[in-house]
Amino acid sequence: MMKTKEIQINEYNYDLPDERIAKFPLAERDHSKLLVYKHGTVSESVFYQLPSLLPSGALMVFNNTKVIQARLHFRKETGALIEVFLLEPAEPADYEQMFQTTSRCSWLCLVGNLKKWREGSLSRTITIQEETVTVKATRRGEHGTSQWIDFEWSGERSFAEIIDAMGELPIPPYLNRETQESDKTTYQTVYSKIKGSVAAPTAGLHFTTRVLDDLDAHGIEREELTLHVGAGTFKPVKSDTIGQHEMHTEFVAVHRHTIERLIAHEGQAIAVGTTSVRTLESLYYMGLKVMLNPEVKEEELHVNQWEPYGEETAPKEKLPSAMEALTALRNWMIRHELTVLHSSTQIIIAPGYDYKIVKMLVTNFHQPQSTLLLLVSAFVKGDWHKIYDYALAHDFRFLSYGDSSLLIP
């Protein structure tokens, strides 16, 4: 673990001119360029040709999270504009229950212009299907690095309806522009289902119904899981070494049948996006916890940031295989009569990490000095320069609305 913790983040820097950051997506999602890195060789394709590049019979795993309209704006009587950015549910803490609540709930939030909101409540009147609804926000106090905010509203509307009516979709800060009506569609994957993210799992933005149908035609099996992407995904590494960087925690939900499909594919998968990678690799360590303690509780399956690196003290041949860990996790779920596993992960994947489940990766091009670039470097055994040099030299578009890559180490 020490070697990984000592990684200097400035070694993962590259020059990204602003004009290379895609400010808007292409008119046709699946016409983005596709860089193909296969066994150290780089070539170029178009995204809609992806199914023909994958092995028939493989299992592809998607993150079906849906971006919520997490930016809420209130104006004080003084005229000061306060932005309340929803981070994660507090009461109720369960995402599904949260969006169904009527009348009141609480969230952990970031607050813009906080110094202008010392005390009292903020209120705003909105209209939902010709009904006037008053929404009130009250600060309960600090909670870690965020603020605990209580919301109350009139009428029998769900909180999902409230934020759909008054919220704004949070697009990445590096786009340096206002959210537009088109972003409500283009900043969601076509298969998004489960509300909860404040940022899109952007590798999935390239998929269309046509590409999904073509995957089926090529014999590529598909499974979905849920990781709600937090604002921490944009958190830069500010420390010199990554050992001093604290990873954000994200919530995951995985169906038992998904784990069974992974077992049927010998514990191997093609991941769509870094969020799917983080979830799939976390499943291995959750399985490990179950093997070490069959009585472990669901809330104790959380994967800590450095947990995967403790294995350096044990010979690799003594570690269970992905199949063994997944089978143990599946059996534990059966014993506890769980059809869906709800947990969280803080896993950091960086050079020195040994991938257990993910064998191929579809991903976009990430920011310099980011934990996502570390994840890619770990996947291609440090060969990220070759990939990024090619992309920069061949007019690939970068970041959330940019082009894509297929990585086969």
C-alpha angles and dihedrals in degrees: 000000000000092000091052093046090051094057110129109227091211087070086069096057128115135168110266111180114211091240090063092061108094107233093187133021124251116270088248113042097207094052093076118120117264121210111205117206109186123172091332097315122112124211137156135243141150121268097242088062091061096103091059090055096057129082114257113248094029122133118238119197124206133190107232097192118137125219113240126213090255101166110090119183126205128177122213122221086254089061095251113145114226121193118205111195115197112226108167138339118267106176110044092019093195113094096215093050091044096060091047095052118116124204102004147020141147133234138185104239147174111235122210116210089015093162089067091055105063099146145347130048131293120221137190133182119223136173123234116183092335092311117120112227126186115210120198127193123196127185113230094181144270121324110187107302093340138064125251106229125189116208127199128177140178125245129032097285122137120242087245088062091046095056093040088057101041106019132092124220109250109230118189115286092231091067086074094207141098120269110263130206090251091060089068086071105025095048092058127074115241088242097047111136116147115070118223115089126109091196131036123250086242101194085071094056091085095061120100131181087259093057092045090051089048090052088056091048090052092052095252109149119219132212132172134214132172129241114165106221112227131207086255088079086081094044107123121223101250097173122087092236126036090232087077094049118100113215120219121245120241130190122239136192121190126179118228091235088059090056089047090053090051089052090049087055092052092257094298130124147165107237123214104212137345092278090061088047092053091049097045094047090046089056089065092057092044087054089049091054090052091050091051094044117019089187094057114135123236093248089054093061092083110131113227123219099256099027096108091056095060087080090081087084090060126060111255092235088063094056116095119252122251088255092055094047094046092046091051090050092048092049091047089053091051091051091050092043092238119156092177127038113217115193143122139242137208094175118154115203113200138145107305092044116121111218112227107181112008113085100165131024135204109199144148126240112279137214121274115264093014130138087238090061088050089053091052092047090052090050096051094039094249096313094121094115091065090053097045095041089054093047092050092046094048102049098256115167116237141222131004100344093031135100129294142238138208111213120199110172 
